[in-house]
Amino acid sequence: MPNRDLILAIDQGTTSTRAIAFTTAGDAVATAQRALPQIFPADGWVEHDPEEIWAATIEVCRKVLGEVGPERSGAIGITNQRETAVIWDRKTGKPIHNAIVWQDRRGAPLCRKLIAEGCEPEVQAKTGLLIDSYFSATKIAWLLENVAGARDRAEKGELAFGTIDSFLLWRLSGGKAHATDITNASRTMLFDIHKRRWDPDLLKLFGVPAALLPEVRPNAGVFATSEAAGIGVALPVAGMAGDQQAAVIGQACLKPGMIKSTYGTGCFALLNTGTEARPSKNRLLTTIAYQLSDRFAYAVEGSIFVAGAAVQWLRDGLKLFQEAGETDTLAKSASNTSNVYLVPAFTGLGAPYWDPEARGALLGLTRDTGIAEVVRSALEAVCYQTQDLMAAMSADGGTRPTSLRVDGGMARNDWVLQFLADILQLPVERPHVTETTALGAAFCAGLGTGMIADVGAIEAAWRPDRRFEPKMSSAERDRRYAGWQDAVRRIRQGANQGAKPSGT
């Protein structure tokens, strides 16, 4: 009997698909990655090709398993871009349309209609979410209304809906399992987070047939077994979690009051509130953090749509540099007296503003503004947006955390983390493994198969890489943050007046 000492994590994100093999102690031993093209059919619309996602998943899994040896792997964990919606044919497994990505805003008109009809209090009370096209419900509604025959087929039970985790589970299992985990379900705007079930009134509100929906399960436990025809080996898929909740687990933020912030395509801060589903008065979200064996927790979440995506735009759209790693040097070389602000509202503003009409702007330009100043403004924007979230959490009456644990691609940038600590006036901790979304999925699968004994083993596995202490004076910090708040105010005024500011 081979020693199955590794866990294969599938991390299907917004801009790439990765597979990472982890030891049960949380060390990565092999990685493969493939970029995921985004499709922009119209202003504010964002799609992915589900078949491209599936092909990439097979490719990266086979590469990692080939490197470490398939006989060493004992389980699969899946983490995914949340809210992205796919509907497929139950017989053929073929999607009826491209996946509609979480950033997509085509559901905004329906959201405005429901808000005007006074539906938001009921939706928020049940789901912890504000009515916004960010979540899956309006994406499902659009697909059912705009793909020929979709609604009739859905009502007959011929179609299946899933977020990306559910779609991958279906494909890995050869169509035997139609399920999702409780964290992904909590982001659909159709799930009652208190009763922990699909809500019939919400299904009626959004026009979603119950026959379309997957079974909801805890994060750790065997969901299905992968078919060898796919990734090359039959393994239990024993853990699933939405990417931000997976990062909570990977960062071992498993006690009330602990907080993590992930810097990937967007930025997402989650504060563990334990068994209390704490409602927000400042337009944050209440969501399910995890369900691991007998451990269950809620979280307060602040969601920012654009973080690393702004850096990607500067690189690929404006061609200001070739590699994201260059941004650290460019930021250090920028003028300290620069007052340039980039508000990256490319698809609207997320928490705590929730303004889908806002659009991006670059403000404060002068004749001596150069590439370095523009790049630095994009990095600073991530930190200012995080402070927006922290301020809202504080206003909600939460206890101020003693530190912020960070992860994601941007967490490798020392300049960003120092500026973040300065703006937050809070120590920032980077773990020795920054790919904590994948690590969290691996930990779930380890718990689901018994390869990891208990939650205490996850807490013991967390180790810091570096801690960044605040250094900036309070006066300078307040001045810089006030400039950011003014920039946000200007673009929101422009959006409300039908004007899109191009800079000042």
Buried (B, 14 or more C-beta within 10 A) or exposed (E): EEEBBBBBBBBBBBBBBBBBBBBBEBBBBBBBBBEBEBEEEEEBBBBBBBEBBBEBBBBBBBBBBEEBEBEBBBBBBBBBBBBBBBBBEBEEBEBBBBBBBBBBBBBBEBBBEBBEEEBBEBBBEBBBBBBBBBBBBBBBBBBBEEBEEBBEBBBEEBBBBBBBBBBBBBBBBBBEBBBBBBBBBBBBBBBBBBEBEBBEEBBEBBBBBEBBBBEBBBBBBBBBBBBEEBBBBEBBBBBBBBBBBBBBBBBBBBEBBBBBBBBBBBBBBBBBBBEEBBEBEBBBBBBBBBBBEEBBBBBBBBBBBBBBBBBBBBBEEEEBBEEBEBBBEBBEEBBEEBBBBBBBBBBBBBBBBBBBBBBBBBBBBEEEBBBBBBBBBBBBBBBBBBBBBBBBBEEBEBEEBEBBBBBBBBBBBBBBBBBBBBBBBBBBBBBEBBBBBBBBBBBBBBBBBEBBEBBEBBEEBBEEEEEBEBEBEEEEBEEBBEBBBEBBEBBBEBBEEEEBBEEE
